[in-house]
Amino acid sequence: MLNRRITAVAAAVMSSLIVSSCGTSPGCRALTGAGIGAAGGAVLGAVGGNPAAGALAGGVAGGVVGGVTSPRQVNAGRAPCD
């Protein structure tokens, strides 16, 4: 059971990092990063018993990562807000 939980957490974290910053402008990257982070955080939070706290933490982390990275560092393509 623990290995399954660790695998799920690792997969969600890696997926969030890979696509956390779509778009070209810092604002758009922060917005998409926050959305993707919140979704991933909600999933991880549900595993831990508190999806709202997970979504909040994931949204904040995703927004920060999206806002401070450049398209050259992480680029998952164009976003709807571009």
N, C-alpha and C positions, 0 to 999 in steps of 0.2 A: 504494500500500500504506500509506503514512504517513497520507494523508488518511482512509482507512478506519479506521485505528487511532484517530486523533484523534476522528473522529465517534463511534466506539464508546465511547471514554472519556468524551466530553462527554455522551452520552446516558445512560450509567450514572450519572454524577455528578448530573445533573439529576434523574433518576428517584429516586435515593437522597435527595436533598434534599427533593423534593416529598413523599415518603411516609415520611420518616425518623422522624417522631414521631406515631404513632397512639396514641390513648388520652387519658385525662384526668389521671391521677395521675403524678407525676414518675417513680416506679419503673416503672410500666407503659410510659411513654414511653421511658425509658432501655432497657428490655428489648426493645421492638419496634424501636427505633432501632438497637440493637446487632445484632439479627437481620437487619434489612434492610441495614445497613451491611456486615455480614460477607458476605452474599450478593453484594452489588455489588462488594465488595473482592475476593472470590474470582474473579469474572468478570474484573475488571481485572487481577488478579494472573496469571490464566491467560494473558491477552494478553501480559503482560510476562515470563512464564516461571516465576512463583512464586505459585501460587494460595493457598498457606497464609499467606504473608506478607501478601498482599492481603486475605485474610479477617480476619486479626488486626488490621491497620491499619483496615480498614473497620468492624469490630465496635467497636473502641475509639472511633473518630470518631463513628459512629452512636449509640453509647451516650451519649457526652458531649452531642451535639447534642440527642438526645431528652430527656436529663435536665435540661438548662438552658433549654430553650424551654418556653413555655406553650401551652396549646391555642388561645389567641387569636393567637399568632404563627404557628404551623403546626398545622393541624388536618386530618387525613385521615380523620376519622371515629372511630367506636368500635373498640376493640381487644378481642381475646378475654380479655385480663387485666383489663378494667374491671369 
